[in-house]
Amino acid sequence: MISRTETPQLSLGALEDILGFHLATATVTTMDTFERHVGTPLNLRKVEYSLLLLLLANGPLAPKRLGRALALSAPNLTLLLDRLQQRDLIRRERSESDRRSHNIVLTDEGRQLAETGAQAADPMERELDSRLTRAERLMLIELLRKVAAR
């Protein structure tokens, strides 16, 4: 018998086997965790955070490569770059190899924020890891890469 304080678990019906539903519910959890550990404290959106960490890991990058890595259209990438440049986190520099194009470079302030953001990922990931074994985590990342492959 179910007590008055317990609610019976809903049947997911067709949603049980819909990958997008499970990805969406997992996204709610991970985005909440991101907001508490990174987004709100560092005033960064997840796409801004991702861009800064890509630059930190790779050095200067062409906007086109950043757009592909983040799955952003050219107009959306331009808005993102403009926003980060207004915050003095990035700058556009002429490419040494092709003077007609630009690379996106972290400013000193951007590098410092990216490094702080990378460190903030540790407690965030530990919180999420409490739900998975190391092997499950690695398998999940591998499977998500397959789902995201274009």
trRosetta pair geometry for C-beta under 8 A, 3 or more apart (Angstrom, degrees):
i j d omega theta_ij theta_ji phi_ij phi_ji
2 6 5.0 -124 -169 83 90 113
2 7 7.8 59 175 -132 135 11
2 8 5.8 -66 -96 -66 164 87
3 6 5.0 85 55 9 81 101
12 15 4.1 -107 176 76 94 100
12 16 4.2 128 90 -63 120 74
12 21 7.5 136 -167 132 120 152
13 16 6.7 -171 81 -12 21 97
14 17 7.0 -68 -174 42 50 91
14 18 6.6 51 137 -33 77 115
15 18 5.1 -63 -142 29 46 117
15 21 4.5 159 -161 -139 95 176
18 21 4.3 71 89 1 106 112
18 22 7.2 162 91 -7 60 84
19 22 6.0 -65 -155 41 35 106
19 23 6.1 34 152 -19 71 108
19 147 7.1 -165 166 -128 141 135
20 23 5.5 -53 -142 38 33 112
20 24 6.1 35 157 -23 66 106
21 24 5.8 -56 -150 34 28 112
21 25 6.6 21 156 -14 64 105
22 25 5.9 -52 -143 38 33 106
22 26 6.3 32 156 -16 64 107
23 26 5.8 -59 -147 41 30 109
23 27 6.1 38 151 -28 65 106
23 147 7.7 -166 -85 143 138 158
24 27 5.4 -50 -148 30 31 117
24 28 6.9 39 152 -25 61 95
25 28 5.7 -40 -156 21 38 115
25 29 7.2 33 149 -11 61 101
26 29 5.8 -56 -158 38 39 111
26 30 6.2 28 151 -12 72 110
27 30 5.8 -59 -138 44 32 104
27 31 5.7 29 163 -19 69 111
28 31 6.2 -58 -141 39 21 106
28 32 6.4 24 157 -20 59 108
29 32 5.9 -57 -151 33 27 111
29 33 6.5 23 154 -15 63 108
29 128 7.8 123 134 -115 107 95
30 33 5.6 -55 -149 39 34 112
30 34 6.2 40 150 -23 67 105
30 128 6.5 37 -109 -105 83 136
31 34 5.3 -47 -143 36 36 116
31 35 6.3 40 155 -23 65 102
31 46 7.0 -68 -123 -54 89 141
32 35 5.8 -51 -149 32 29 112
32 36 6.6 25 155 -15 62 107
33 36 6.0 -59 -151 38 30 108
33 37 6.2 4 162 2 66 115
33 124 5.4 123 151 -156 101 88
33 127 5.6 -176 -142 93 125 132
33 128 5.9 116 140 -60 174 100
34 37 6.4 -75 -141 49 24 94
34 38 5.4 -44 -171 44 67 111
34 39 5.5 68 133 -24 83 110
34 46 5.9 22 154 -92 155 105
34 49 7.7 -160 -169 37 116 165
34 124 6.4 61 -96 -155 47 142
35 38 7.4 -65 -97 59 11 68
35 39 4.1 -44 -120 52 51 133
35 40 5.4 55 173 -21 73 99
36 39 7.7 32 3 42 24 94
36 40 6.6 0 -109 28 25 121
36 124 7.8 155 77 -106 86 94
37 41 7.0 -51 166 17 24 126
37 120 5.3 152 156 168 90 98
37 121 7.5 111 130 -99 132 29
37 123 5.8 -171 -130 86 128 98
37 124 3.8 -161 69 -74 166 105
37 127 7.5 -164 -52 14 138 138
38 41 6.6 -80 -140 49 14 98
38 42 5.5 -31 -174 24 59 122
38 44 6.1 -55 151 63 92 115
38 49 5.9 51 153 -111 136 150
38 117 5.8 64 -143 -143 112 85
38 120 4.8 135 -90 117 81 134
38 121 7.0 24 -69 -74 130 64
38 124 6.3 -19 -25 -56 104 152
39 42 7.0 -81 -133 52 6 84
39 43 7.7 41 171 -114 47 11
39 44 5.8 -115 -122 72 47 66
39 45 6.8 41 -132 -109 100 28
39 46 6.9 -33 -84 -57 112 69
39 49 7.4 -80 -83 -39 67 136
40 43 7.4 16 -166 -73 25 47
41 120 6.9 -174 75 -129 133 145
42 49 7.5 94 89 -94 136 105
42 113 6.4 125 -166 -163 116 96
42 116 6.5 160 -106 109 125 116
42 117 5.7 80 -138 -86 176 90
42 120 6.7 -129 -32 -6 130 166
44 48 4.7 -141 -161 89 85 117
44 49 4.5 102 141 -62 132 90
44 52 7.4 -68 -138 9 141 140
44 113 7.5 145 -65 166 130 119
44 117 6.6 -2 22 -103 165 131
45 48 4.6 92 54 6 79 106
45 49 7.0 -144 91 -7 39 88
46 49 5.5 -53 -147 37 33 115
46 50 6.3 35 154 -21 66 105
47 50 5.6 -49 -145 36 33 113
47 51 6.4 35 155 -20 64 104
47 70 6.1 85 -150 -167 94 130
47 72 7.3 96 -158 -73 133 128
47 80 6.2 -87 126 -122 121 138
48 51 5.8 -54 -149 36 30 110
48 52 6.4 28 154 -17 64 107
48 80 6.8 -163 -85 -160 73 100
48 83 7.4 -85 -96 102 120 121
48 84 6.2 165 -139 -80 99 108
48 89 8.0 50 -173 91 108 162
49 52 6.0 -59 -150 37 28 109
49 53 6.4 20 157 -13 64 110
49 117 5.5 -171 -143 -166 94 144
50 53 5.9 -60 -147 41 29 107
50 54 6.3 33 154 -22 65 105
50 70 6.0 132 111 -110 129 106
51 54 5.7 -53 -148 33 31 113
51 55 6.6 27 155 -15 64 105
51 66 6.2 47 -133 -164 95 121
51 70 6.3 -11 -75 -68 86 147
51 80 6.6 153 -41 152 160 129
51 84 6.9 -110 99 -59 140 159
51 90 7.9 -51 136 -53 118 146
52 55 5.9 -57 -152 38 31 109
52 56 6.3 35 150 -22 65 107
52 84 7.6 -173 -68 -137 93 137
52 89 6.6 -56 -99 164 116 126
52 90 7.9 -134 -98 -58 76 106
52 106 6.9 85 -147 -104 75 114
52 110 6.2 -147 -130 -176 104 91
52 113 6.4 -68 -162 101 154 99
52 114 4.0 -155 156 -93 105 100
52 117 6.3 81 95 38 132 154
53 56 5.3 -48 -142 35 36 117
53 57 6.2 32 158 -16 66 107
53 114 5.8 167 -79 -157 49 100
53 117 6.5 -114 -65 103 100 124
53 118 6.2 133 -116 -78 104 92
54 57 6.0 -60 -147 40 28 107
54 58 5.9 -13 167 14 66 119
54 61 6.8 -35 135 0 106 158
54 66 6.4 139 103 -122 147 85
54 69 5.9 121 -127 117 151 153
54 70 7.6 -103 -22 -54 155 101
55 58 6.4 -76 -129 55 24 86
55 59 7.1 -25 -171 160 60 5
55 60 7.4 22 -146 -97 92 27
55 61 6.3 -123 -101 10 73 110
55 66 7.9 4 -62 -100 89 121
55 90 7.0 -152 -76 -107 172 112
55 104 6.4 -92 -98 113 125 100
55 105 7.2 141 -162 -146 126 24
55 106 4.9 143 131 -46 130 101
55 110 7.3 -14 93 143 144 124
55 114 6.8 -113 73 -95 96 159
56 106 6.6 54 -74 -47 65 155
56 111 6.7 131 -105 -134 91 66
56 114 4.1 -176 -58 145 131 140
56 115 6.8 167 -135 -63 140 63
56 118 6.7 -130 112 -47 161 131
58 61 5.6 43 105 -61 129 115
59 105 7.9 -13 176 -121 62 77
60 93 6.7 -61 -129 52 139 121
60 103 3.8 47 169 150 114 135
60 104 6.5 163 -152 70 67 40
60 105 4.7 -21 -98 -85 97 85
61 65 4.9 -113 -180 78 107 123
61 66 5.3 120 110 -52 127 94
61 103 6.2 139 66 -158 16 89
61 104 5.6 -23 65 50 74 93
62 65 4.8 92 62 4 85 102
62 66 7.3 -156 93 -3 46 86
62 95 7.1 6 -89 -81 94 132
62 101 6.2 -5 -127 155 110 133
62 102 7.5 124 -132 87 65 51
62 103 5.8 -61 -77 -106 49 68
62 104 7.5 103 -154 4 8 85
63 66 5.5 -58 -150 39 37 113
63 67 6.1 40 154 -23 70 106
63 74 8.0 72 136 -134 118 77
63 77 6.0 124 -179 143 101 133
63 78 7.8 40 -168 -79 144 65
63 81 6.6 -34 -118 -62 115 153
63 102 6.8 35 -18 81 108 96
63 104 5.9 100 -76 -33 70 115
64 67 5.7 -52 -147 35 30 114
64 68 6.5 29 155 -17 63 104
65 68 5.9 -53 -149 36 31 110
65 69 6.3 30 154 -18 65 108
66 69 5.7 -58 -146 38 30 110
66 70 6.1 4 163 2 67 115
66 72 7.6 -18 126 42 79 123
66 77 6.5 131 100 -148 103 125
66 104 6.1 1 -32 30 150 144
67 70 6.3 -71 -141 51 24 95
67 71 8.0 137 165 -42 55 0
67 72 4.7 -104 -143 70 71 89
67 73 7.3 -31 -163 142 118 5
67 74 6.3 2 -128 -87 160 52
67 77 4.2 -54 -93 -68 102 153
68 71 7.4 23 -172 -75 30 41
70 77 7.3 134 68 -99 126 99
72 76 4.6 -130 -170 92 99 113
72 77 4.4 126 114 -63 127 87
72 80 6.8 -46 -158 2 163 144
73 76 4.7 85 55 13 82 104
73 77 6.8 -149 90 -8 38 89
74 77 5.7 -56 -143 37 29 112
74 78 6.3 33 158 -23 64 105
75 78 5.7 -53 -149 32 31 113
75 79 6.7 31 154 -17 64 103
76 79 5.7 -51 -151 35 35 112
76 80 6.4 36 151 -19 65 106
77 80 5.5 -56 -149 38 33 114
77 81 6.2 31 155 -18 68 106
78 81 5.8 -54 -143 38 29 109
78 82 6.2 33 155 -21 64 106
79 82 5.7 -54 -147 36 29 113
79 83 6.4 30 154 -21 63 106
80 83 5.8 -56 -151 34 29 112
80 84 6.5 21 155 -11 65 108
81 84 5.9 -58 -145 42 32 106
81 85 6.0 32 155 -20 67 109
81 90 6.6 -84 -150 85 74 142
81 92 7.3 59 171 -65 128 108
81 104 6.4 -109 -126 -110 117 130
82 85 5.7 -58 -144 38 28 110
82 86 6.3 32 155 -22 64 105
83 86 5.8 -53 -151 32 29 112
83 87 6.8 19 152 -10 61 107
84 87 5.7 -59 -151 42 35 107
84 89 4.6 -82 -173 65 86 114
84 90 4.6 36 125 16 117 112
84 110 7.2 62 176 -111 107 124
85 88 7.4 37 -177 -81 38 29
85 89 7.4 -101 -78 49 25 69
85 90 5.5 -66 -78 75 68 84
85 91 6.4 100 -126 -102 95 44
85 92 7.0 -19 -98 -18 138 91
88 107 5.6 -63 165 54 71 165
88 109 5.4 43 117 53 98 144
88 110 7.4 -143 129 -42 53 91
89 106 7.0 -44 163 -143 65 71
89 107 6.0 -155 -170 33 15 105
89 109 6.0 -96 -101 102 53 96
89 110 3.5 108 -176 -94 62 98
89 113 6.1 -50 -128 42 111 144
90 104 5.4 -5 -176 -174 132 95
90 105 6.5 141 -161 74 75 41
90 106 6.0 -54 -104 -104 69 39
90 107 6.3 -149 -93 -12 13 87
90 110 5.3 95 -62 -96 55 163
91 104 7.8 158 79 -154 33 54
91 105 5.4 -26 63 66 80 96
91 107 5.6 88 -18 -66 101 95
92 102 4.5 6 -177 177 101 142
92 103 7.4 153 -156 74 57 36
92 104 6.2 -33 -100 -99 64 60
92 105 7.6 148 -108 19 15 85
93 102 6.3 140 71 -158 32 81
93 103 5.4 -24 66 60 88 87
93 104 8.0 152 21 -102 78 13
93 105 5.1 25 0 -5 121 131
94 99 5.7 13 177 -146 121 62
94 101 7.6 119 -154 86 57 39
94 102 6.0 -59 -98 -104 35 66
94 103 7.8 21 118 15 13 82
95 98 4.7 11 91 57 133 71
95 99 6.7 -138 70 -82 75 24
95 100 7.8 -23 45 55 111 47
95 101 4.7 13 4 82 133 87
95 102 6.3 -160 -29 -116 84 12
95 103 5.2 109 -87 -29 79 97
96 99 7.9 7 -146 -75 18 69
98 101 4.7 28 101 24 113 106
106 110 3.9 -149 -159 100 81 117
106 111 4.4 110 134 -62 133 76
106 114 6.2 -62 -125 -4 145 141
107 110 4.4 98 44 6 71 104
107 111 7.0 -132 92 -6 37 85
108 111 5.7 -51 -147 34 31 112
108 112 6.4 31 153 -18 63 105
109 112 5.7 -54 -149 36 31 112
109 113 6.4 29 153 -16 65 107
110 113 5.7 -55 -145 39 31 109
110 114 6.1 32 155 -20 66 107
111 114 5.7 -54 -145 37 29 112
111 115 6.3 30 155 -18 64 106
112 115 5.8 -54 -148 36 29 110
112 116 6.4 30 152 -17 63 107
113 116 5.6 -53 -146 39 32 112
113 117 6.1 36 152 -21 65 107
114 117 5.5 -53 -146 37 31 115
114 118 6.4 36 153 -23 64 102
115 118 5.6 -47 -147 31 32 113
115 119 6.7 30 152 -15 62 103
116 119 5.8 -57 -153 38 32 110
116 120 6.3 35 148 -23 66 107
117 120 5.4 -52 -145 34 34 114
117 121 6.9 48 151 -34 62 94
118 121 5.7 -42 -162 12 35 118
119 122 6.1 -32 -173 3 47 113
120 123 7.0 -54 -167 38 48 96
120 124 6.4 45 143 -16 71 116
121 124 5.3 -68 -149 47 39 116
121 125 5.6 36 158 -21 77 110
122 125 6.1 -59 -144 38 23 105
122 126 6.4 25 157 -21 61 107
123 126 5.4 -50 -143 35 36 116
123 127 6.4 41 156 -23 65 101
124 127 5.9 -55 -157 31 29 112
124 128 6.8 18 150 -8 63 107
125 128 5.7 -57 -147 43 37 107
125 129 5.8 41 153 -26 70 108
126 129 5.5 -53 -139 36 29 115
126 130 6.9 47 155 -39 59 91
127 130 6.1 -40 -165 5 31 115
128 131 6.4 -56 -178 24 47 109
128 132 7.5 -1 143 16 73 109
129 132 5.9 -83 -148 56 48 87
129 134 7.8 20 -157 -85 114 58
129 137 6.1 -9 -120 -80 85 144
132 136 4.0 -138 -166 93 98 118
132 137 4.6 128 114 -60 134 80
132 140 6.7 -65 -132 -7 158 140
133 136 4.5 97 49 6 77 103
133 137 7.0 -138 92 -7 41 86
134 137 5.7 -55 -151 33 30 114
134 138 6.5 26 154 -15 65 106
135 138 5.9 -55 -148 38 31 108
135 139 6.2 30 154 -18 65 109
136 139 5.7 -58 -146 40 30 112
136 140 6.1 34 154 -23 66 106
137 140 5.7 -53 -147 33 28 112
137 141 6.5 26 155 -16 63 104
138 141 5.9 -54 -149 36 31 110
138 142 6.4 32 152 -18 64 107
139 142 5.6 -56 -148 38 32 112
139 143 6.2 29 155 -17 67 108
140 143 5.8 -57 -145 40 29 109
140 144 6.2 29 156 -19 66 108
141 144 5.8 -54 -143 38 29 110
141 145 6.5 35 155 -22 63 103
142 145 5.8 -53 -153 31 30 113
142 146 6.8 30 150 -18 62 104
143 146 5.6 -53 -154 33 36 114
143 147 6.5 35 150 -18 67 103
144 147 5.5 -50 -146 37 37 112
144 148 6.1 28 157 -13 68 111
145 148 5.9 -62 -142 45 28 105
145 149 6.5 51 153 -49 63 92
146 149 5.7 -32 -152 -2 32 117
